[in-house]
């Protein structure tokens, strides 16, 4: 996956408010699955380690007239999770953690978008939503950023990337297995790339 540089994100976010005026109304976007992933950080015996899961499906609608009415619905493929360590990957998919066999997906559906600052995407946003893991659904709030994809022209919003970050308790979703080895809190870093439908 192409890494996002701080400079690229800053440049894109600076230009985004100018481009929005030319693209009014609610616009649906479709997922670029091969370029999207859910990254996560877990702490194994006190050491931070990274893992990832591919995004299986995403429905994104951006309302350029009222950004707070935009919506995101993302589904992740638990069966294809990777941690970098085979034993940790298998433990992650086990019944006492994510139970990939019985619950092959994780889903996040936005319920409200609260724009930061002066209501511009360049100021970021907080997205309230419902996260479903192992059949348990709980409210969460994620930090969000939306920007043009690298290589697109200024004002071209046909291909966008969004990033969602947050922290959750795995025990709150019944995924408390191996608690003696793995910390409860998991950091999320979702990158989804979409194109106008």
C-alpha positions as CSV (number, residue, x, y, z in Angstrom):
1,X,0.0,0.0,0.0
2,X,1.3,3.5,-0.9
3,X,2.1,5.4,2.2
4,X,0.6,8.9,2.7
5,X,3.2,11.5,3.4
6,X,2.5,14.4,5.7
7,X,3.2,16.9,2.9
8,X,0.9,15.1,0.5
9,X,-2.0,15.0,3.0
10,X,-1.4,18.7,4.1
11,X,-1.4,19.8,0.4
12,X,-4.5,17.9,-0.4
13,X,-6.4,19.1,2.6
14,X,-5.5,22.7,1.9
15,X,-6.9,22.4,-1.7
16,X,-10.0,20.5,-0.8
17,X,-12.2,23.4,0.4
18,X,-11.6,25.2,-2.9
19,X,-12.6,22.2,-5.0
20,X,-15.8,21.5,-3.1
21,X,-17.6,24.5,-4.5
22,X,-17.5,23.0,-8.0
23,X,-19.0,19.7,-7.0
24,X,-22.2,20.3,-5.1
25,X,-24.7,17.6,-4.0
26,X,-24.5,14.1,-2.6
27,X,-22.1,11.9,-4.6
28,X,-21.7,8.1,-4.3
29,X,-18.2,6.6,-4.4
30,X,-17.2,3.0,-4.9
31,X,-14.3,1.2,-3.2
32,X,-10.9,0.6,-4.8
33,X,-10.5,-2.6,-2.8
34,X,-6.9,-3.5,-3.7
35,X,-5.8,0.0,-2.5
36,X,-7.7,0.0,0.8
37,X,-6.9,-1.6,4.1
38,X,-7.5,-1.5,7.9
39,X,-4.3,-1.2,9.8
40,X,-4.2,-1.9,13.5
41,X,-1.7,-1.8,16.3
42,X,-1.8,-4.4,19.1
43,X,0.6,-4.8,22.0
44,X,2.0,-8.2,22.4
45,X,3.9,-8.7,25.7
46,X,4.1,-4.9,25.9
47,X,5.6,-4.4,22.5
48,X,3.6,-2.6,19.8
49,X,3.1,-4.7,16.7
50,X,1.2,-4.0,13.4
51,X,-1.4,-6.0,11.6
52,X,-3.8,-5.4,8.7
53,X,-7.1,-6.6,7.3
54,X,-8.4,-5.9,3.7
55,X,-11.5,-3.7,3.2
56,X,-14.1,-6.0,1.7
57,X,-16.8,-3.4,0.9
58,X,-17.3,0.3,1.4
59,X,-20.3,2.5,0.6
60,X,-19.3,6.2,0.7
61,X,-21.6,9.1,0.0
62,X,-20.2,12.6,0.2
63,X,-22.7,15.5,0.3
64,X,-20.8,18.5,-1.0
65,X,-23.6,20.9,0.0
66,X,-23.6,19.7,3.6
67,X,-20.6,17.6,4.5
68,X,-22.1,16.6,7.8
69,X,-24.8,14.6,5.9
70,X,-22.1,12.4,4.2
71,X,-22.0,8.7,5.2
72,X,-19.5,5.8,5.4
73,X,-20.2,2.1,5.7
74,X,-17.1,-0.1,5.7
75,X,-16.8,-3.9,6.0
76,X,-13.5,-5.7,6.7
77,X,-12.5,-9.2,5.9
78,X,-11.4,-10.9,9.2
79,X,-10.5,-14.1,7.5
80,X,-7.7,-12.4,5.6
81,X,-6.2,-10.6,8.6
82,X,-2.4,-10.6,8.9
83,X,-0.1,-9.7,11.8
84,X,3.4,-10.5,10.6
85,X,3.6,-13.5,13.0
86,X,1.8,-16.7,12.0
87,X,1.0,-17.6,15.6
88,X,-0.4,-14.2,16.3
89,X,-2.5,-14.3,13.1
90,X,-4.0,-17.6,14.1
91,X,-4.7,-16.4,17.6
92,X,-6.4,-13.3,16.2
93,X,-8.8,-15.5,14.2
94,X,-9.4,-17.9,17.1
95,X,-12.9,-18.2,18.7
96,X,-11.7,-16.4,21.9
97,X,-10.6,-13.4,19.9
98,X,-12.3,-12.4,16.6
99,X,-13.8,-15.9,15.8
100,X,-13.2,-15.5,12.0
101,X,-15.1,-18.7,11.2
102,X,-18.3,-17.6,12.8
103,X,-17.9,-13.8,12.3
104,X,-15.9,-13.3,9.0
105,X,-16.5,-9.5,8.8
106,X,-16.2,-6.4,11.0
107,X,-18.4,-3.5,10.0
108,X,-18.4,0.3,10.8
109,X,-21.4,2.4,9.8
110,X,-21.4,6.2,10.4
111,X,-24.3,7.8,12.3
112,X,-23.1,11.4,12.5
113,X,-20.2,13.5,11.1
114,X,-19.0,16.4,13.2
115,X,-16.7,18.8,11.3
116,X,-13.9,20.3,13.3
117,X,-12.9,24.0,13.2
118,X,-14.8,26.1,10.7
119,X,-16.6,23.2,9.1
120,X,-14.0,22.5,6.4
121,X,-12.6,19.1,5.6
122,X,-9.1,20.6,5.9
123,X,-9.9,20.9,9.7
124,X,-10.7,17.2,9.9
125,X,-13.8,15.6,11.4
126,X,-15.1,13.2,14.1
127,X,-17.3,10.4,12.8
128,X,-19.7,8.8,15.2
129,X,-20.8,5.3,14.2
130,X,-21.7,1.8,15.1
131,X,-18.9,-0.8,15.1
132,X,-19.9,-4.5,14.9
133,X,-17.3,-7.1,16.0
134,X,-18.3,-10.8,16.7
135,X,-21.9,-9.8,16.4
136,X,-21.6,-7.2,19.1
137,X,-22.4,-3.6,18.0
138,X,-21.3,-0.6,20.0
139,X,-21.0,3.1,19.4
140,X,-17.5,4.5,18.6
141,X,-16.0,7.8,17.5
142,X,-13.2,7.9,14.9
143,X,-11.1,10.8,13.8
144,X,-11.4,11.3,10.0
145,X,-9.6,13.0,7.1
146,X,-10.6,13.1,3.5
147,X,-8.4,14.2,0.6
148,X,-7.7,13.8,-3.1
149,X,-5.6,10.9,-4.2
150,X,-2.0,11.6,-5.1
151,X,-1.6,12.3,-8.8
152,X,-5.0,13.8,-9.4
153,X,-5.4,17.4,-10.5
154,X,-6.5,20.2,-8.3
155,X,-10.3,20.3,-8.3
156,X,-10.6,16.7,-9.4
157,X,-12.6,14.8,-6.8
158,X,-13.3,11.7,-8.8
159,X,-10.8,9.7,-6.7
160,X,-10.6,10.3,-3.0
161,X,-8.9,8.7,0.0
162,X,-10.2,8.8,3.5
163,X,-8.5,7.9,6.7
164,X,-10.2,6.9,10.0
165,X,-8.3,6.6,13.2
166,X,-9.4,5.5,16.7
167,X,-8.9,3.2,19.7
168,X,-11.1,0.5,20.9
169,X,-11.3,-2.1,23.7
170,X,-11.4,-5.6,22.2
171,X,-12.8,-7.0,25.5
172,X,-15.9,-4.7,24.9
173,X,-16.6,-6.8,21.8
174,X,-16.1,-10.2,23.4
175,X,-12.6,-10.6,21.9
176,X,-10.7,-10.8,25.1
177,X,-8.7,-14.0,24.4
178,X,-5.0,-14.2,25.3
179,X,-5.4,-11.3,27.7
180,X,-2.2,-12.4,29.5
181,X,-0.2,-11.7,26.3
182,X,-2.1,-9.0,24.3
183,X,-3.3,-5.7,25.7
184,X,-6.9,-4.8,25.6
185,X,-6.7,-1.5,23.6
186,X,-6.3,-1.7,19.8
187,X,-5.4,1.3,17.7
188,X,-7.2,1.5,14.3
189,X,-5.9,3.2,11.1
190,X,-8.3,2.7,8.2
191,X,-7.3,3.8,4.7
192,X,-10.0,3.5,2.0
193,X,-9.5,4.7,-1.5
194,X,-12.7,5.3,-3.5
195,X,-13.7,6.6,-6.9
196,X,-16.8,8.3,-8.1
197,X,-19.5,5.7,-8.9
